[in-house]
């Protein structure tokens, strides 16, 4: 939940920010003046995808009058102009003429990007959908309206038509969707159930990382529940060595769950970026034995109203084998 649309768990999104104080000017014109590297046509497309916010709130109409505020534009990574179809196996949960829902395997990037031009979900969907793609913006390509990190598994939806793409983009921009993830964490967040609401933006110390910020960034909300704990605390009052946590997103910022869990002192097991500190020895052994080489994060639930038919849809999948093996080993601690 991608690109770059407003809601994303993607590694390579770039965000531009500028303050606009030009009341009465047409918004796309004001944005073009504030972001001179982007054309008005490009900005209009980004607006339609829900990739533009004012003071943290999504805006979609470029013809509206600009209002004063801090504007942010989330840009997708540069991708090849013509991704090629690739016959990559997909686990399809649902498909009709307008959209497709899949259970993404870990290790698959959502879209082509520098250093990852092939083997992506877009390449796989181009092959799978074939002639059933009526075109997004006049081009026969799948509409990726949200993204998962390359090494995060789970449920994703993609549009096959312009009308579905516009409808899904609007749902994600207004957070009118259900998204729950399963995370295996080092230690346990306290309290056992709660809401994390912070500002998230680029880390001042490492621009490749996201971080909780005191000022700037964008509002980010995650509800979480500790579903199970593993092992015995090292001492009275200490947290257990590991836990299974269900995280429900109300926003979809880059790396949101990974950043929020780390901010609670309970980073995801296997997270190469935010997993600071070392788990207890038995947990480290379990991670190695399970063969987990990624962050232990799975997008388990995705629910939304079909943007064309109005049908309520909800999909739920179990974590893949590496996370299931790890959970079974942790249960023996």
N, C-alpha and C positions, 0 to 999 in steps of 0.2 A: 505495500500500500501501500513511486515508483515518482520516475520518472517517481521537462520534468513536471508532472502534475504536483499539486500542493502536497499530497500525502505520499510519503515515500520512506522506504527502509533501504534505499539504495546507497551504495558506497560512494558513488562518484558525482552526486548532484552538486551543482554550484549555485550559490545564492547571491544575488546582487541586491543592494539596499540603497535607497535614496529618499531624502525628505522632499516632498513636493508641497509648495505653497502657492498654488495657482488656481484659486477658486474661479469657477465659471468656464475654464478651458476644457475642451473635450478631453476625456481621460486618456485615450490612446495617443493623442498629440502631446499631452503633458508627460506621459511615460516615455515617449520617444525622445523628448528633450532631456529627461532625467537620465535615460539609459541610451546614450548615443550609439552604442555598439549594436543595438537591436532595432530592426526596422519596425515600422508600424504594423506591417502584415504579420511579422513574427510575434509582436506583442499581442496582437489580436488573437492569434492562435493560442498563445500562452494564457491569455485571459479566459478563453473558451475551455481550456483544460483545467482551470482552477489553480493555476500556478502563480497567481498574483494576489498579494494580500495588502491591505491597508491597516496598519496598527494591529496586525495579527488576524484580521478578518478577511476571508476570501471575497474577491470581487470578480465579476465575470463579464460585465458590459463595458466595452471600450467606448461606446457612444455616449455614456453618461458623463455628466460634468465632474471634473476632478474636485476632490475635497482635500484639504490640507491634512497631512499625516505622513507617517513613515511607511513607504512602500517597499515591498520585497518581491523579487522575481526569482523563482527557482528554475534553473536551466538544466535540461538533461545533458549527460555527457555527449560529446560529439560522436556520432555513429556513422558507419558507412552509408552512402546514399542509397545503395541497393542491396540490402541483405539477401542472401540466397537461401532458398528452401533447403532444409536438411532433414532427412528421414530419421529423426530422433524419436524414440519411443516416448509417449506421453501417457500419464494416467488421467484420463478424462472423466470427470465427475458429472458433467452436464454439458449439453451442446444443443443449440437450436440455430435458427437462421441469423440471429442477431448477436449472440455471445457464446463464449465457451468458458467453462470453469475446469481448472486442472489442479492436481495435487503435485506441486513442483518438487522435484528431487533436490536434495542438497548438492551443491557444486555446479548448478546451472544458473548462469546469469540471466537476468530478465531480457536484456537487449544487447546488441553489439556495441562495443566501446573500444577505445584504443587498448590494445593488448588482449582483447577478448572479442575478436571479430566473428567467431564461429561458435557453434555449439550452444547457442542461446535459446531462450524460449521463443523469441521472435523467429529465429530460423526454423525451429520445430513447428511453430504454428503455421508458417507460410507453406510448409510441406503438408501438414495435416489438413488444413482448411482448403488449400488449393483454390478452385474456382468459386468456392462458397464465400470468399472474401469479396464483398461488393465495393470495398474501398473506403479508406478513412481519409478525408480531405482530398478525394480524387485519386488516391494512390491505393493499390491493392496491397494493404498491409494490415496486420492486427493492431488494434488500439490498446496499448498497455496503459491502463488508467491508475494502477498502483504497482508498486514493486516490492519485492523482498530482497534482502541481501543475497548475494550469490550462495552463501553457505547456510542460509536459513531455508528450511523446507516448509511446505504447506500449501494451503488453498489460495489460489489466485484466479481472478476473472479477467478476461480480455474481450474487447469488443470486436465484432466482425463487420459492423456497419456503422455509418456515420451517426445514425439516430441513437444507436446503443452507446456509442462512444460519448456523445454529448450528454446523454442521460446518466451514464455511469460517472462521468467526470463531475457532474453536478452533485451526485450523491456523495462522492468522496470529498468534494470541496466543502460540503456542509456537514460532513461527518455523520450522515444519515445511514449508517451501516453498522453491522455487528461484527467485531473482530476480536477474537480471543486467541492468545498464544500460550503455549506451554513452555516453560523455561525450567531448566535444572540449574540451580544456583549453588555457589559456595556459601556455606552458612545459610542464614535465613533473615529476610527483611523483618524488621520490627516496627510497629506491631504486626501480628500475623495477617492482618487484613487492613487495607486502607487505600487511600488515594494519594498519588504523587502528582503534584502540580508545580511545575517549574518553568523557567525559561530555558530553552535549548538553542545553542548556536555553535558556531565554530570555536574550538578551543583556542584561547589566546596563545597557549604554549605550543600547540601542534595543529596547524591548519587542516591536517588530514583527519583529525578527530573532532567529534562533537563533544560538548560539555554542558553541564548545568551552569548558567550564568546569572549573575546578580542583576545585570542590566543588559538590554539588547536581546537578541535571539527572539524566539517565538514561543508563545504559550503552549505547554505540552502537558497532557493529562493522561495518566495511566491508573486504572484501578487494579489492585492485585489481591489475591487470596492465596495463602500458603495451604496447599492441598495435602502435603505429606512431608514429613521430615525423615532424615536418614541418619543413623548412627547415634552415638551417645556424646553429649557435650563434654569437652575436655575438662571443664570444671563447673561447679554449681553456678547457675545463672548465665552461663555462656550459651551461645547459639549452637545448634546441632551442626555437624560437619557439612551437611548438604540438605537441599529441599527441592521439592517440586512446587512451582508457583504458576498459577493461572493469571495471566495479565490481559486485561481488556483495554483496548485503545479507544480513547475519545478524540485523539488527534493522531497524526501519523508522521511525526518528524523523523528525519534521518537518524537511524540507530536508537530510536526513542526508548525501547524496552531495555536495550543493552546499557544505555546511559543511566536510565532511571534505577535499574537494579544495582548498578555499580555505585550510584549515589547513596544507596541505602546500605552499602557495605556488603552487598551480596551479588557480586558479578556473576555472569553466566559461566558455567563450567566450559572450558575449552575456548573461551573468547580470546582471540589473539591480540585484540586491541584494548579492550576495557577490563580484562581479567587480571587486574593488578593484584599482586600477592599470590601466595601459593596455597592451594587447598591442603587439608590434612593428608598425611601420607596414605591412609587407606582410600581416600577419595582419589588421589592422584593415581594410585594403582588401579582403581576401578575404571577411570577414564582411559588409561593405557590399555587395559584388558578389553574394554568395549570397542576399542579402535576409533574413538571419537577424535576427529581431527578438525573440528569446527566448533562454533558456539552452539551450545545445547538449546536451540530455540526452534520451535515449530509453530507455524500458523495453523491452529487446529480448527478454528471456526470462522466462517465467513457467511454473513447473512445480509440480504438486501432485497429490495423490491425490484423486480424486473423492470428496466426502464422503458420497455416497449409494451409488454403485455400487462404490467401491473401485478403479476403473480409474485407472492412472497416466496423467496428462495432462501434456503439455509443449508450449508454444507459443513460437515465435520469429519475430520480424518485423524487417525492415530499417528503419533510420531513415527518416523522411519526406524529401521532396524538398529542403527547405532545408538539412538537415544533410548530405545526400548531395552537394549542390552545393558546400557549404563544404569538405567533405573533399576533393573533386576539385580545388578551387582550392588548398587547402593542399598537396596532393601536388605541385603545380607549383612550389612555392617553392624 
